[in-house]
């Protein structure tokens, strides 16, 4: 079984990546298993931050690394929180605080103007100097509710209304979510490219 470091300490992301990559005979190891300090996300785009994180994990572990930079873009907020989604409520951000901050920012915004999308960029690097990393991007369209519903998923999922299923992302089963989510779509792109180019 090959090993790939996941350049994240997010338990929700680890769970999703492990589930989606389990059929590739690949073990996904969180960077926390190596006691790594997370890379400082100094990029101004999802792509830049994903590359920064993947390169950092490669450098520190000597293993191939996969990084995900994702977030939610709200049209009424000119694309915010965007790349700052995980820390939208400040230095001590939690999922609950971030959701509260988003609701406060949209408090006077009518339902029709609450369109949003999750974005996901995945970067895979064979090593820290990989000149041609795999880069995959996908989105997931929805809109933001006025109050949370459901207790599954993570992040902004309790606020993210999925028209296709008439429920929030937090009310979907893991299988339903993987089939249509930004991360599920980006990982399927990655798997196709990985199998074509880098299968051990």
C-alpha positions in Angstrom: 0.0 0.0 0.0 1.4 3.4 -1.0 1.4 6.3 1.5 0.3 9.9 0.9 0.5 12.6 3.5 -2.6 14.7 3.9 -1.4 18.3 4.5 -4.2 19.1 6.9 -5.1 18.5 10.5 -8.8 18.7 9.8 -10.5 15.5 11.0 -13.4 16.0 8.6 -11.1 16.3 5.6 -9.1 13.2 6.7 -12.3 11.2 7.0 -13.5 12.2 3.5 -10.1 11.7 1.8 -9.7 8.3 3.4 -13.1 7.2 2.3 -12.7 8.4 -1.2 -9.2 7.0 -1.7 -9.6 3.7 0.0 -10.2 1.9 -3.3 -6.7 3.0 -4.6 -4.8 0.9 -2.2 -3.4 4.1 -0.8 -3.1 5.0 2.9 -3.8 8.6 3.7 -1.7 9.7 6.7 -2.5 13.1 8.4 0.5 15.4 8.8 -0.3 15.5 12.5 1.0 11.9 12.7 4.5 13.5 12.0 4.0 16.2 14.5 4.2 18.8 11.8 3.3 22.4 12.3 0.8 23.4 9.6 2.1 25.6 6.8 1.3 29.3 7.0 -1.3 30.0 4.3 0.1 33.1 2.7 -1.4 32.7 -0.7 -4.2 34.8 -2.1 -6.0 32.0 -3.9 -7.1 28.5 -3.2 -4.5 27.2 -5.7 -1.6 29.0 -4.0 -2.5 27.9 -0.6 -2.9 24.3 -1.6 0.5 24.3 -3.3 2.1 25.9 -0.2 0.6 23.2 2.1 1.5 20.2 -0.2 5.1 21.4 -0.6 5.5 21.9 3.1 4.2 18.4 3.9 6.6 16.9 1.3 9.6 18.8 2.7 8.9 17.7 6.2 8.0 14.1 5.6 9.8 13.0 2.4 6.6 11.5 1.2 4.2 12.5 -1.6 1.5 14.9 -0.3 -2.0 15.9 -1.1 -3.4 19.2 0.0 -6.8 20.6 -0.2 -7.7 24.3 0.1 -11.4 24.9 0.1 -13.9 27.3 1.4 -17.2 28.9 0.7 -17.9 31.9 -1.5 -21.0 34.0 -0.9 -22.1 36.2 -3.7 -23.7 38.9 -1.5 -20.3 39.2 0.3 -18.3 39.5 -2.9 -17.0 36.0 -2.5 -16.2 36.1 1.2 -15.3 34.2 3.3 -13.4 32.5 0.4 -9.8 31.5 1.3 -10.4 32.7 4.8 -13.4 30.4 5.4 -11.6 28.3 8.2 -10.7 31.5 10.1 -13.6 33.8 9.2 -14.5 34.5 12.8 -11.0 35.4 13.9 -7.8 33.8 15.5 -9.8 31.4 17.7 -12.2 30.3 15.0 -14.4 27.3 15.4 -17.0 25.9 13.0 -19.8 27.3 15.2 -18.2 30.7 15.4 -17.6 30.8 11.7 -21.3 29.9 11.0 -22.4 32.6 13.4 -20.2 35.2 11.8 -21.5 34.3 8.3 -25.1 34.5 9.6 -24.4 37.9 11.1 -22.8 39.2 7.9 -26.0 38.1 6.0 -28.5 39.2 8.5 -30.2 41.8 6.2 -29.7 39.8 3.0 -32.9 38.3 1.5 -33.0 34.6 0.7 -32.9 35.2 -3.1 -29.5 37.0 -2.7 -27.9 34.2 -0.5 -26.4 32.3 -3.4 -23.1 30.6 -2.6 -20.8 27.8 -3.6 -18.2 25.7 -2.0 -14.9 25.6 -3.8 -12.2 22.9 -3.6 -8.7 22.9 -5.0 -6.6 19.7 -4.6 -2.9 19.6 -5.2 -0.8 16.5 -5.3 3.0 16.7 -5.3 5.3 13.7 -5.6 8.1 15.6 -3.8 8.8 19.2 -2.7 10.3 20.2 -6.0 7.7 18.6 -8.2 7.5 20.9 -11.2 4.2 19.5 -12.5 1.8 18.9 -9.5 -1.6 17.5 -10.2 -4.1 20.4 -9.6 -7.8 19.8 -9.6 -10.7 22.2 -8.9 -14.4 21.8 -8.5 -17.3 23.7 -7.0 -20.7 22.9 -5.4 -23.6 25.4 -5.8 -26.1 26.2 -3.1 -27.3 29.0 -0.9 -27.1 30.0 2.7 -30.0 29.5 5.1 -31.0 31.9 7.8 -30.5 29.2 10.5 -28.5 25.9 10.7 -30.1 22.5 10.1 -28.5 19.1 10.6 -25.6 17.8 12.5 -23.5 15.9 10.0 -20.6 17.1 7.8 -18.4 20.0 9.1 -17.7 23.6 8.5 -20.6 25.5 7.0 -22.6 22.4 6.1 -25.5 23.2 8.4 -26.1 26.5 6.6 -25.5 25.2 3.0 -28.8 24.4 1.3 -28.6 21.7 -1.4 -31.4 22.2 -3.8 -31.0 18.7 -5.4 -31.8 17.0 -2.1 -33.9 19.7 -0.5 -31.8 19.6 2.7 -28.6 21.1 4.0 -25.2 19.5 3.4 -25.2 18.6 7.1 -28.3 16.4 6.5 -26.8 14.4 3.7 -25.3 10.9 4.3 -21.6 10.7 3.6 -22.3 8.8 0.4 -24.8 11.4 -0.8 -22.3 14.2 0.0 -19.3 12.5 -1.7 -21.4 12.0 -4.9 -22.1 15.7 -5.4 -19.8 17.8 -3.2 -16.9 20.1 -4.3 -14.4 17.8 -2.6 -15.9 14.6 -4.0 -15.8 16.0 -7.5 -12.2 17.3 -7.2 -11.0 14.0 -5.7 -12.6 12.0 -8.5 -10.7 14.3 -11.0 -7.5 13.6 -9.0 -8.0 9.8 -8.9 -8.4 9.8 -12.7 -5.2 11.8 -13.2 -3.3 10.0 -10.5 -4.1 6.6 -12.0 -3.0 7.8 -15.4 0.3 9.3 -14.3 1.6 8.2 -11.0 0.2 4.9 -10.0 3.0 3.1 -8.1 
